[in-house]
Amino acid sequence: DYFDFEEFISVSKKNLPINNLVGLFLQSGRSKFGEKNILLRQSFTLLELEILKYLALNLGQQISISKIF
């Protein structure tokens, strides 16, 4: 559900020193990207987003198609 610090840096449009980015990350919390990403919400249904979230959480694991459904 939440993004880590590296992902926060990748979506941050500010070119700041790492110390400042750590402060911003701690101030705004880990959910900043998810709250502001309107494009994903406009492009996918809630069910599709849940499926994408599940797949992202299980990247690198071997799962069968039947486990997804």
BELLINQUI-V873530 format. One record per residue. N is the residue number from 1. RES is the residue in one small letter. PHI is phi in radians with two decimals (NA if undefined). PSI is psi in radians with two decimals (none if undefined). OMEGA is omega in whole degrees, 0 to 359 (999 if undefined). Layout:
N_RES_PHI_PSI_OMEGA + N_RES_PHI_PSI_OMEGA
This chain:
1_d_NA_-0.54_185 + 2_y_-2.05_2.77_182 + 3_f_-1.83_2.63_181 + 4_d_-1.54_-3.11_185 + 5_f_-1.10_-0.70_180 + 6_e_-1.08_-0.71_178 + 7_e_-1.20_-0.62_176 + 8_f_-1.05_-0.77_179 + 9_i_-1.11_-0.72_184 + 10_s_-1.15_-0.52_180 + 11_v_-1.68_-0.15_179 + 12_s_-1.26_2.27_181 + 13_k_-1.55_0.00_182 + 14_k_-1.62_2.36_177 + 15_n_-1.71_1.40_185 + 16_l_-2.03_2.79_174 + 17_p_-1.07_2.72_185 + 18_i_-1.04_-0.62_180 + 19_n_-1.09_-0.71_178 + 20_n_-1.18_-0.68_179 + 21_l_-1.14_-0.64_176 + 22_v_-1.07_-0.77_178 + 23_g_-1.06_-0.78_178 + 24_l_-1.11_-0.69_179 + 25_f_-1.09_-0.76_180 + 26_l_-1.20_-0.58_179 + 27_q_-1.25_-0.80_187 + 28_s_-1.55_-0.27_178 + 29_g_1.48_3.07_185 + 30_r_-1.44_-0.18_186 + 31_s_-1.68_0.12_184 + 32_k_-0.97_-0.81_183 + 33_f_-1.11_-0.79_181 + 34_g_-1.09_-0.65_181 + 35_e_-1.24_-0.60_186 + 36_k_-1.63_-0.14_185 + 37_n_-1.49_1.43_181 + 38_i_-1.31_-0.53_182 + 39_l_-1.02_-0.78_178 + 40_l_-1.08_-0.75_181 + 41_r_-1.18_-0.51_178 + 42_q_-1.38_-0.48_185 + 43_s_-1.55_-0.44_185 + 44_f_-2.23_2.65_174 + 45_t_-1.35_2.96_179 + 46_l_-1.05_-0.71_179 + 47_l_-1.11_-0.76_179 + 48_e_-1.10_-0.68_178 + 49_l_-1.14_-0.69_178 + 50_e_-1.12_-0.70_178 + 51_i_-1.13_-0.77_178 + 52_l_-1.08_-0.70_178 + 53_k_-1.09_-0.77_179 + 54_y_-1.09_-0.78_180 + 55_l_-1.12_-0.72_180 + 56_a_-1.11_-0.68_180 + 57_l_-1.21_-0.41_183 + 58_n_-1.91_0.32_177 + 59_l_-1.03_2.40_179 + 60_g_1.57_-0.16_178 + 61_q_-1.76_2.54_177 + 62_q_-1.51_2.06_177 + 63_i_-2.33_2.67_179 + 64_s_-1.61_2.78_179 + 65_i_-1.02_-0.63_181 + 66_s_-1.14_-0.48_177 + 67_k_-1.26_-0.48_179 + 68_i_-1.20_-0.69_181 + 69_f_-1.70_none_999
